[in-house]
Every structure is written in structure tokens, then in C-alpha cells.
Amino acid sequence: MKKAILCVILCFSLTASGCAADSRILEDLDMVQTTSYDLLPDGMLSITASIPMADPEASAKREVLTVVAENTKNGRIKMSRETQLILVSGQIRNALYGLSMAKKGIYRYMDTLIRDPSISPELKISIVEGNAGELLRKDYDQHPRTGKYIDHLLEKESSWQTIPRVTILSFLRDLFDDGIDPITPIIKDMGNSIRINGIALFQDDRYVAKIPADDTMIFAFLKGSFKEGEINVDLSENGDKKEYAMLSSLVSGRKLKVSYHNQQIKVRCEIKIMCSILEFLGDLEISNEQDRNKLERRISDKLTRKADSMIALLKQHKVDSLGLGSAVRNKIGYANWKKMNWREEFPHVEVENKIKVVIKDFGEVR
């Protein structure tokens, strides 16, 4: 009996001492949540890290460190000299890249993030329209922890399909796939808040253009199938009185049909959208079936035209951000694909968009 009691006491002592050791270790760590990178005019890097404060008695909610260095590794060494705690990256959620760096190419500056085994492949990548460090260092009155604010903003918007959820894993996957180009969300400092400002389009790892925030849902329709989301469709035409339809509970399905004949490639993108109408400002009576069908056709035509304009933008900048090349590669076979320079071929490919909208319910009447 005494031996049993002694064993229990010994086990408890070991467990308690283990917890205490872990507690002391945690108190010695600075766990980076968000980091930013900017390319300075002289070629040096400005690196900023936002670190939540674990001490509940601390007056500040976070610690912000900024250094200037030749490369990311040297920047980490310099940053560690400015804090009494040990910098660790295992909890990093977001990496922000300033527009100046994005235009030059961001892959080489991802080296530290890629090689660190403690960093999750789910780390989110975003572009800041402006200086990323200035945005991360800034305190927003209603959001005392800027890093957490950015993380929640990106998660919320991606869940509603207004922006893609881009991780370091998905970015690198698209970067090294010759049938698609990478994308990332764009965020911008608006003074008292941070706003999602569109989708960045990359040629390889260089930023070349963007999809404006008002058109990101069109990009989502073209990109693939999804559930959830909403979009406001402006149906006004040539100075007529304003007419809008607010669509919600979107369920979008995409089918790609590729034809290849005499070395001519044609891609047909068929998109079907099931939706509900939250609000409609116009002369049609949506409870009337004929008017509702007319409204469906008008919305379908408007979205198809916007999709055509988006394809023209992608062709102009020679970026296949939708992954049409992957479908073409599957159709024509790998041997024919390797003979083709898809970057140069893509602008000449005929892409036909066909969007069909079906209103499944409207207000209280179904």
C-alpha cells in the first residue's frame, strides 16, 4: 500500500515538475504572429514582426520589432538582439509583402519561411498595397492587436469567397505548376481600418496586376465551384435609373470544356449559380415568374460580360490565374503540352464564358 502511494506521489511530482518546466519555457518565448517584408530603394529589406504579449498585466497588447537587413536570415538575427525573449516562429499566421517587393518577386524572400520546419504550411500569404511594415506597426483603435485583426479579416472574407485563402503551400504549388499562376489577397490601410482591396495576380512570383475588390466574386465564379457568398449586381444601363440586385446564399458550379483541333485551343467555361435575392431595386416584380425569368437572364448576361472582361485582363498580362492551362494540359496530353509555351499561347486561346443564374428563393416567398 505504501509503495502504491509512493508511486502516485512520485508520478504527480514528475508531472507537476514537467508542467512547471514548460511554463518557464513559455515565459521565455516571443511567439511571432505576423511578419512583414518591404524592399527598400537601396535593395535592403525592412522586416517587421508583431508579437502578442502573454503577460495580462502588460500595458501594451503586443510587441513590434522592426529591423533593416541584407536578407531575411540576417534580419532574424538582428531582431533577436532587440528582445529579451527567444523568438520562435511556430505560431506565425500571416506573412505580408509590400507592393514594392511583390513587383520584384517574392519567392527568394520566402526562403526562411519555407525552410523552417516549425512554420505551418497553412501560413497565409498576402500583399499590402503600400508599405507592409507601416501597416503592421500601426495600432487601430478598435483592434488593439493588428496581427490578430488581419488574420480574422482574411479568414472571414475567404469564408465568403470574396478573396482566395492563399497559404504558403498553395502559393508554392501554383508557382511550380506550369498550368496556373499564383494569386494572393491584397490588403490596404484605410486610416481607421484595414480593407480587402482585391486579388493580386502574379506572373511567376512577380505581381503584375490586380482584380479590384468589387470584381473578386466574378473571379471566384471563374476559378471553381463553391458554396456561400454574396454579390451586388449593378443592372443599370447607359444613364437609365439605377437598378440593383443583391444576391446571397450563392452556390456556384463550374465546368470547363476544352477542344483541341488543328492546334487551335478553345475553352468553354460553363457556370451555374443558384442564389437567393436579398434585395432588388428595379421595375420588375420578382414574385412574378415571367419577370423573375427576365431578371435571371439580365443578371446572367451582366455577369458573363464581366467575366469576359476579366479574361481579357488576364490575357493582357499573360497570367493564367484561373488554371485553364491545367485543363488544357489534361486534354491535349503531356507531350503536346511540353512543346507549347503556355505563357505566350494563352492570350491567343479562345475562351467562351457562359454564366446561368437561377433564383431559387426571394424573401419570404419560395
Secondary structure, 3 states (H helix, E strand, C coil): CHHHHHHHHHHHHHHHHHHHHHHHHHHCEEECCEEEEEECCCCCEEEEEEEECCCCCCCCCEEEEEEEECCHHHHHHHHHCCCCCEEECCCCCEEEEEHHHHHHCCHHHHHHHHHCCCCCCCCEEEEECCCHHHHHHCCECCECCHHHHHHHHHHHHHHCCCCCCCEHHHHHHHHCCCCCCCEEEEEEECCCCEEEEEEEEEECCEEEEEECHHHHHHHHHHHCCEECCCEEEECCCCCCCCCEEEEEEEEEEEEEEEEEECCEEEEEEEEEEEEEEEEEECCCCCCCHHHHHHHHHHHHHHHHHHHHHHHHHHHHCCCCCCCHHHHHHHHHCHHHHHHCCHHHHHHHCEEEEEEEEEEEEECCEC
